[in-house]
Amino acid sequence: MTTDANKAYQMIKEKIISLELAPGAVVQDHELSGELGLGRTPIREALKLLEAESLVVTVPRRGIFVSHVSITDLQQLCEIRVALEGLSSRLAAQRATDEELAALRVCCDDQQLEQSVHILERIREDRRLHRVLAAATHNRFLEAEIERFYDLSLRLWHLALGRVPAEAIRPGSHREILMAVVARDAERAENLMREHIRDFQSKIKAAM
């Protein structure tokens, strides 16, 4: 992708994930072009990639729409994420470099001190955790798939905002996973991540 197309992709994706572009909304490339200050060509390139990631859908003779999301998606996404991110945590524990382990120790300390009760802040921390661990696998294909399915799940968090308390994302679970990876306890890291994602599923399901 060109630089402008990548910029468009990131900005439009965030609009979809945060529900600024709601499920089912019409996506107009000329409107996005004016809003984002980018040409229509990079906007169209970005929309093709977003369609490949199931965030938008093209309906012949009607246009492009933000894809819908439902409770059924929650079950299916979590089934995939439990497998992928359990593997990610296991591989991170086995493959993380000394530099990455040092960074993870800092994350552990940050989690211990974290007192934020704002749900959006906890979502940002959760997103950072999953990205850091995926990068530590040194498997770019796995990293890309984790990013994709995490972003699809994140839409469900935003749908449930206002009905899910900040405590639904338990900071302690983040620290437990990180500590297991730092200790290179691959089995514990995998099991804790699987539990973490299943807990996410149960909290969202109860709220929707």
N, C-alpha and C positions, 0 to 999 in steps of 0.2 A: 504494500500500500504506500501511496505517497504520504508525505508529512501531513498535508492538509486532510487527506482521507483518514489518516490515523487520528488526527485531532477531532474530526467530525465523528468518527466511530466512538471515541471515548466520551465525548459530550452527549451524544444522542443516547448512548447506552446508559449513562447516569440518569438522564431524564426518564428513561423507561424503568430502570430499577427503582428509582425514588417515587415512581408513579406520577411525576410531573406530566409525563405522557401516559395517560391511563390505559389499562387494558381495553382493547377495542377501538381506541382513538385512531382517527385517520392521520396518516403521516404525509405531510405535504413537503416535497423537497424544496419548493420555492420559498415556503414560509421558514423552513429551517435554515435555508441559505441566508435569508435576511437577518434572522435572529442570531445566528452563529457567526455571521460575517465571513462566510466561506462560499466558494463557488458551488454551483449545483452538481458539477461532475464529482468532486470529492464526497459530497453528500450522498450521491447515488452509489458510489463505491462503498461507502460506510454502510448503507442500507442493505447492500447485497451480503455483506459479512454478517450483519445483525440478523438477516433472514436465515443464514446458515446456522446461526446460534439459537434459532427458534424464538428470538425476541420480537421479530416482526414477521408478518406473512403477507404475501402478494396474492390478491384475489383478481383473477383476470377480468378485465373491463370495468373493474371497480376501483382499484388502487391498492395502496399499501396501508396495512393496519397494524397497530401494536397487538401482539398475540395475547390471547386470553390466558388467565391463570385460575386454577381451581384447587379444591381440596384433594382431588385425584392426583394432581401434579405433585402435591406435597408428598404423598406416599411413594410415588415413582421416583421423584428426585432424591428422597432420603435413602431409598434402596440403593441407588447408584452411589451416592455420596458416602454411605457407610463403607462400601467396598473400596472406593477410590481413596478416600481420605484416611481410612484405616491403614491402607497400604502406604500412603504418603507418610504418615507418622512413623511407621515401621522403618521405611527406607531412610527417613531423615535421621532417625536414631543410629542407623548403621553407617550413613554416608556423610553426615555433616562434617565440614572441615573444622579445624581448630578455631578459625576466625568466626565461622557461623555459630559454633558452640558458645563462643564468648558473647556474641550478639544475643543469643538465646538466653544466656544468664542475665543479661541486662533486662531482657523482656520479663524474666521471672521476677526480678526486683521491682520492675514497673508494675507488674500485676499485684505484687504484695502491697504496694503503696496505693494502688488505684482505689479511690473512694467515690468516683463519679457515680451518680445515680440516674444520669440522663440516658434514656434508652438509645438514642442516636449515637452517643459517645461509646456505649458498650458495643453497638453494632460495628462501629469503626474499628474498635479494638479486636473484635472477633474476626473481621475481615483481614486485618493485619496478621493475626495469628496464622490463619489458614494459608495466606500468601507466603509468609516466612518459612513455614514448614514445607510447603510445596517446592519452593526454591531450593531447599536443602536436600531434596531427593536427587537433584542433578539429572532429572529426567524431564526434558522439555515437553514431551508429549503428555506425560502425566500432569505436569504443571498446567498446561493449557486446558486440559479437560476439567481439572479441579476448578480453575477460574471460571470456566463456562457454567458448570453446574452450581457453583456457589452463587454466581450472579442470578441465575434463574431462581434459586431458593431465596435470595435476598428480596426479591419482589414480594414474596409471601410475608416476610418480616414487615415490610412497609404496609402491606394490606392490613396487617394485624395491629399496627401502631395505635395506641390509645386503648387497646384492650389487653395488651401484654405489658406487665410492669417491668421496670429495669432489672429487677431481681431474676427475671426469666433467663437472662444471660448471666450465669453465675461466674464471676471473675475467678473464683477458686479453681474451677474446672480448667481454665486456660493455664493457670500456673502448674497444675498437676501434670498436664500434658507436656508442657515445656520442660519441667523437671525430669520427667521420664526420658525425654529425648536427650537432654543434657547428660543424664546418667547412662545413656546408650542402652536403656532397657527397652528394646524394640517391641517385645510382646506387650508390656504394660502401656507403652505409648499408643500402640494400635488399639488396645482394648479401651483405653480412656477416650480416644477420639471417637470410636464407635458409640460409646455411651453418650458422649457430648452431642453427637448428631441426632441420636435417638431422643435425647432430652429436648433438643430443638423441635423435633417433629411433634412430640407430645404437647409442648407449650403452644405451638401454633395451631395444632388441631383443636385444642381446647378453646382457643380464642376465635376460631372461624366458624 
